[in-house]
Amino acid sequence: MRITGIETLPVSVGGGYDYAVILVLIRTDEGLTGIGEASLGGRGRGVLGILDHFAELLVGKDPARIEHWWSEMTRGTFWSNGQVIMSAVAGIDVALWDLKGRRLGVPVYDLLGGPTREKVRVYRHLAGDTAQELVEDAHRWRERGFTALRYGPLAAFDEQGMSKWDPQKSIVATIAATEALRDALGDEVDLLLDAHTMFSPAESAYLGHALEPYRLFFYEDPIRPLNPTSLRLVRDKVNLPLATGEQLAHKWEFQPLIEEELLDYLRIDLVHAGGITEAKKILAMGEAHGQRSALHHASSPLNGVACLHVDMAVPNFGIQEWMELEPLYELFPNAPRAEGGYVVPPDGSGLGLELDEAEARKRPSRDAPLPSRRWPDGGVADY
């Protein structure tokens, strides 16, 4: 079998979201097509340029050599690799795994070693700008059977929080909201807080320490994870499980955090960090240190399903983030949905996911920038 063409489809999320989901279609001379995703919200046009380079490299080649082509794309060049390049690598990699499974007639998780579980536990996101709104939304999800719920800092994502950022105000509001959630839900629900890298190390350590009595499942992205020394400051002062990694691009960026045991949950984003091939390696590194998976999923059902196949195959699974952006489900008619706090991959070979190409082509996108946060003086703050 040979690759005859690689096509990229930057598709609008829709429903008020201007961001592009970048779909990658690898076609072959046997009539099979593998689908992958290379989305990088706000930087999608850069990813498309790298995918154009990779298409020239791979057309005419054997798609079965997944590990070889992964190395060629990442190691076969002088330049180091950031998330723009690694998102493009991920789109190719996921599509090649899908293609291999389709050709062999087996699901991807079988190719990865077979299932280690029957279903995947997921968490959903709470909506609300006040503690009361978070509590009301939490009760709605709890009634639907979900036992793990994530929320973000308060006084952080509203207009005031984005244009005149006040971390102290956010810390106070977030502590109060966490107390309200734990009091309302009792101990039967796991709470996850995503600090979204918006606090300084000292601020994040203060917030995390204050939240210890409320038994968080994990404290996510307390700071940007590129400086292990700063993350160590938080680690030493906070007695909560830490989760981070969605801003990291490959195993070499994860390596110091894993080896110095600065995190407990690996927040790998398959479509930003080199795809399925790299995720398996990062998780194997983490397994030796007692660290578990918590794969990041904030894009299309394709990314979600790719995560599910990895979740099904690894022994150190922890929990799975889960999004169901309704406009994107129109493109994937058999995409799975979470029920009672769990989800399973769709039946079928490869990823098992169907794509409505005709519908996808009706929604082209040039991508859109992510939001920007500002200090009261107009300076740029971390988002």
N, C-alpha and C positions, 0 to 999 in steps of 0.2 A: 504494500500500500504506500502511496505517495501523497504528500500534501499538494493540492492543486491551487489553493488560494486561501488567503487569510483576509477576512473582512472585519472591519470595526464599525459598530453602530453606536454612536453616542445618542442615547435616548433620554428625553426629558422624564423626570420622575412624575411630574404632573401634580394636580391637586394642590396647587399653591407652592410647590417646591420647584425651583428653577434649575436645580442641579442636574448634571448628566450622569446617567448610568451607562458606562461604556461596556457594551457587549462585544465579545470576540468570537467569531465564527471561523473555525478551521475546517475547510472542505477537502475531500480526498477523491482519488480516482476510483474508489469503490462506491461512491455515492453517499458515504457517511459524512456527517457533520458533527463536530464537537463544539460545545458552547462553553465560554468562560466569561469572566467579568474582570475588568481592569479599572474600576471606578476610583477616582481620587477627587472628591468634591472640591471645586475651586481651582484645581490644577489639571483638569481633564485634557485640555488642549496640548499640554506638555506630554502627557501619557500617549496621546494619539501619535505624536511625532516619533516616540520611541517604538511604538508598535509598527510604524511604517518601516523602520530599520529592521525589525525582527521578521517582518513578512519577506523582505528580500533575502534574509538569511535562510528561511525555512521552506519556502516554496520549492517543491521538487524533492524534499527530504522525507525520510521514514519517520512518521509520527510516533512510532512505538518507542523510540529512544528518549523517553522523557527525562531521565537523569542526565543524559548526555547533553540534550539541548538546554536544560536548565543551567548546566555548567557553562555552556557556550555563551549563553546570554549574560551570565553574571561574572564569570571568571575569564572568559575569552576576550577580554578587552582590558586596556590599561586603566580605565577610569573606575573609581569607586562608585558604589551604588546607593542612591537614596530612594525615597518613596516614589518618586516619579518613575524611575527606571524599574523598581521592584513591583510597582503596580502593573506595568506593562508585562513584566515577567509572569506575574500572577495570572493575568488574562490568558496568556498562552498556556501556562502550566495546567490550569483548571480545565481548559478546553481539551488538552491532550489526555488528561485522565478520563474525562467524559468520553472522548473518542475511543480510547482503549477499552473501556467498559462496554461501550456499545458494540464494538467489533467482537469482543469475546462473549457478549451476552450475559454479563454479570454486573452487579452494582459496584461502584467504586470502593465501598468499604470492604468488599470481599478481596479486592486487589491489594488493599492496605493491611491485610492479615485476618479479615473476618470480624464479625461483630463481637464486641465485648459487653454489650447490653442490648436490651430489647427496645428501649425508648430513651429519649433525651430530655432531661429536665431543663426547663427554660425559665427565665424571668422576664417580666414585662415592665414597662416604664410608667410611672405615675405622672399625671398632669395636674398642674395647679400652681398658682402663685402665692397661696397662703397655706398655713398648716391645715386649716379646716378643709380646703379644697383637696389637698393631698390625702387626708383621711377619708373623705367621701369617695375619691377615686379608688383608694386602696380597698375599701369595702366592696366596690363593684367588681374589682378583679378577684377578690377573695371569694365572692359568691360564685364566680366562674371556675373556681378550683385551683387558682394559682397561689402558691405558697412562698414565692420569692418575688419581691417587688423592689424596683430601683427608683431612686429619685435624685434630683440634683439640688445644689444649694439654693436657698431662697434669696430674694433680693439680689438676684444675679443675672437673670435672663429677661427680665422685663425691660421696658424702655429706659427706666432710670438706672438699672443695674448695668446696662450695656453702654450708656452714654456718660454716666458719672459714677464709675465703679467705686464702691465703698466696701472693702473686704471685711471691716469690723462689723458693719451693719449686717452683712450676709452671714457672718459667723454666728451672731446672736440669733438671727431668724432661723438658721439651719439647726442649731441646737434645740430651739423650742419646737420646731417641726418634728425633729426626730423623737423627742419626748412624747409629743402628741401621737405620733404613729405607733410607737411601742405601747403606749397606754391603751390606744383604741384596738390594736390587733392582738395584744397579748404576745405570748412566746411561740405561737404556732406558725408565725410568718417570719421568713428571713428578710431582713432589710439590707439593702445595698445602697451606699451613697457614692455618687460619682462627683468628685470635687472638680473634675474637668480641667485640671492643671492651672486653675486661675489664681491660686494662692501662692504666696512665698513659702519657702520651707518652714520658717518659724510660725507663720499663720496656720499652715496646714497641720503642723505638729500640735498647735494649741487646739484647733478644732477636733482633730482625731482623738486627742487625750480626753477632751470634754465628752466625746461620744462613746467612750468605752463602756459606761454603765448600760447602754442600750443594745449591746451585743449585735453589732453589725456582722452580717455574713462576710462582707469585705468592704474596705475603704478604697475606692477606685481613683486612680490618677491624682494622688494628693499633690504632686508637682509634675512638671515636665521631667521625663525619666532619663534625659541624656546625661545628667551628671550624677554618677553613683554616690559621690560624697554627699551631695545634698539629700539624696534619697535615704542615705544612711542616717542623717540627722533625724528625719521623720521616723524611720524604722526604730531608732533607739528610744524615742520618746512616746511612741504610740503602741499600745498593746491591742492592736486589731489586725486581722489579716489584711495585707495590702495586695492590690491588683493594679497592674499597669502593663503597657506594651503596645497600645494601638497606634502610637506615634513612631514605633520602631519598624525598621525595614527588613531586617534579616538576622540570622543567628548570631552574627558577630556583634550586633548592637545589644541583643538579649544576653550575651554571654556573661558580662560582668555582673549583671543583676541576678542572674541565675547562680553563678558560682559564689558570689558573696551573700547569697540568700537574702536579698533585699526585697523580695516579693514572694507571695504565696499563690497567686493566680495569674496565669499568663494570658494577657489580653491581646492575643495575636489577631490581626485582621488579615484573613487569607488574601484578600484582593489588594492589600497594601504591602504585604510582606512575602512575596514570592510564591504564593499559592499553596497547594496541598503538599507538594514535595518539601518545601521549607518548613511548613507548620509541623509536619511529622518529626523533623529533626529537632526543632526547638522544644517540642513537647517531650521528646526522648531525653534531651539534656535536663529538662525540668524534673522528669520522673526520678532521676538519681538524687535530687535534692528535696523530694517530697512535695513538689509543686504541682498544681493541678491546672487544667485548662479552664478558660472562661473566654472563649473566642468572641471577638467583637463582630457584631452584625448590625449595620445601620444603613443598608442599601437594598438591593433587590432580592427577590426570592432565590435567585441563582446563587448569590453569596451565601444566603441562609442554608440552602440545601448542601452546598459544598462543605459548610461547617458541620452539618449533621453527619455527613459521611466520615469526616475526621473524628467527630465525637463518638460515633459508633465503634470506631476501630481502636481508639487509644485506651490504655489501662488507667491513666491518670486523669480521666475526665472529672471536671468539677461542676460546671453549670454552663448554660448557653444563653447568651443574649438573643432576644427574639423581637423582630420587627415585622409588622404586616402593613406596609404602605399600600393601601387599596388600589391606587392607580397602576401600580406595578403588577398587581395580581391579574390585571387585564391582559398582560403580555405572557403570563405563564399560567395557562388554564388549569393545570393539575398541581400547582404549588401547594405544599402542605400547610395546614394551619395548626396552631397549638390548641390542645384541648385538655382541660384539667391540669394544666401546668406541665404538660409533656408534648413532644412532637416526634414524629418518625419520618425518615426520608420517603419520598414517593416510590412506588413500585416501579420496576423496570431496570434496564441495563444502564451502565454509565451513572450519571447523576440521577437519571430517571425523570428529568424535567423536560417538559415540552415548551417550546417558544413559538409564539405567534409572530413570525417575522413580518408579515404584512402590517400588523398593528404597530409593531415597533418602528417601522419605517415611516409611519405617519407622525411620529413625535421626535423629530431631530432636535438636538440641543447643542449649543456651543459652551455649555457649562456656565456656572455663575459663581462669584466669589462667596466664600463663607462670611458670616458676620464678623465685625470687628468691635472690640471692646475699647473704651476710652476712659482714662482718668478724668476727674473734674477739670484739670487744666488742659485737656485735649491730647495728652500723650497717649500712646498706644499701650494697652494693658493686655495680659494674656487672656485668650478666649478658651 
